[in-house]
Amino acid sequence: MMSRCPRCDNTTFEFEINEPLLSNYKMNVFQCASCKAAIGAMEYYDAGSLIKEQEARFDQLDQSVSQLAYRVLALTSAVEALAKKLP
């Protein structure tokens, strides 16, 4: 059995990248190749890979914050040591 467009009965379909109005994201629209009736839509970007990217960025940020905290602690110790030497 062959799939048919519910609007024009055509049997040829295509994907088209579409960016809906007022949207920050693109969509893959599965549509009839003849009348362009939308049959379905999927996210353009793979959410799983985007989450992995963000996870890597958070890990880098966490490392940077840890290094910064270590340096602040070292500076605090140095200032305290200098303060003890003052009369």
N, C-alpha and C positions, 0 to 999 in steps of 0.2 A: 504494500500500500504506500502510495506516495503522499507526502505532506502537501497541503494546498493552502493558499492564502485565503483567509475567511472573507476577504473583501472582493477580490477579483478572480479567484480560483487558479491563479498562477502557481507553478510548481518550482520556481527559481527564487532563491533567497540570498541575502548578502548581509555582511556586517558593515556598519558605518559608524564612525566615531562622531559623537554628538556632544556638544556642551550646552546643557539646558540654560535658559535665561536665569540670571541671578544665582548661578551655581558656581562653586569653586572647583568642581570636579567634572571630568569628562565621563561619558558613558559609551559603551559599545551597544549599539542598537541592532538587533537582528530584525531585518525587515524584508518585505517583498521586493524583489528586484524590479518588478513592473510598476506597481502603484505606490511603492514606498510605505505601505501600511506597516506600522511597528507591530512585531509579533512578540518581542521580548527585549529586555535590556539587562546588561551586566555592568559591573564596575569596570572602568577602563584600567585602573591600577589594581594590582594584586595587593589586597590589604595585608596579607601575611608578610610579604617582602617589605612593605612599608613599616610594619611593626618591628621587623628585625633591624631595619636601618635605624629606627628611633632607639631601639634597645642598645645598639652599638654607640650611638651618640650619648645616651645617658651614662653608659659605662665610662666613656671618655670624660664626661663632665664630672662624674663621681671621682675619678682619678685626679682630675685637676683640683677639685675641692679638697681632697685629702692632702695633696701637696701644699696647697695654700694654707690649710690648717696647721700643717707641720711647720711651715715657715713663720706663721704668726706666733706659734708657740716658741720657736727659737728666738724671735725678736723680743717677745715678752720676757723671756729669761735673760736676754742680754740687757734689756732696759732695767730689769730688777737688779741685776748684778752691778750695773753702773750706778743705780740709785743708792745702793748700799755703800758705795765708795765715797759718796758725797758727804760733806760734814753735816 
